[in-house]
Amino acid sequence: GKLQREEQRLEICMAYALSEKWMVEATIPLLQKKQTSTLKIESASTNQQKVLENLASENLSGLGDIRLIFAKDMVATTSWHNRGGFTLRLPTGTTGTPRGIYTNSTGEGHGSVGAYFHFNWYPLVQGIRNGFRIEGTNELVGKRETLDGEKVYYSAGHSADLFYNWSIERENMFAGTELHYYQHAESKLPTGKSNVAFLKEINFEFGYGNLSDLEQNPLSIPWQIRLGYTLPLAGQNSPIANRWQLNSTFFF
C-alpha cells in the first residue's frame, strides 16, 4: 500500500521595530493536512495492527507552531545590510497526535531555540541584491507516541539551514531565485529506526509592488506581492514535493 500526505499552509507574519536596530517578528501558521493510507498487512500481529490504525487516513486543520524571531541590525550601509538574532518555536500546534518521527499533527509537540545571521550585499548596480543566511536550530526534548501507540520521550535531531539568494528589483517588478540546503541530525525514539536527513532545493519568485518607489519618495503603505515555486533537487528522509507559494507584504 501507500501513505500519501498533503499540506496547505497559511502563514501570518507580523514584525514590529522595537528601536532603530531591534525588531521582533511572529509567524502564525494555519494548517490543513490530509493523510491518505492504503497500507495493509496480511495476518497482522497486534502491534502491526496498532501501527496501521495510527497511520490511517485522516484530515486535520488548526493552528501550527508559532515562531518568534528577535533580530538586530548589525551593519547597514549603501552596500551591506547584515542582521542577526535568535529564534524560538512555541508548541502551539495541538491538533492531532504527534506520532513517530514524521508526525501528521499540526505541531511538533515540543519547542526549539536557535540563532541566525543574514548578510545582504548590494553591488553598485540599481536593484540587484545578493543574500546569504545561515541558521541553526536546537530542538528541545518532548513527548511523542511511537507508531504502535507507546508514549515516550522524544529527542529530535538538531538542524542547520543554508540559503543563498539573488534578486533584481526595478520599476516595481521583482525577480529572484534562492538555493536552500537543509541538514537534520539523527532523531531518536526508544523504538524504531533512527535517521539523518538532508534536503537541497531551489526557489523561483516573481513579484510586483511599489517598493521601488521608496527610492524616490516616502509612501504611506509600501506593498509587494510575490508568486514562488520551489523545486526539490535531492533529499533523504525529508518530504520531497514541489510547492507553490503566494506572499503578500504590507508595511505600515
Disulfide bonds with the S-S distance in Angstrom:
none
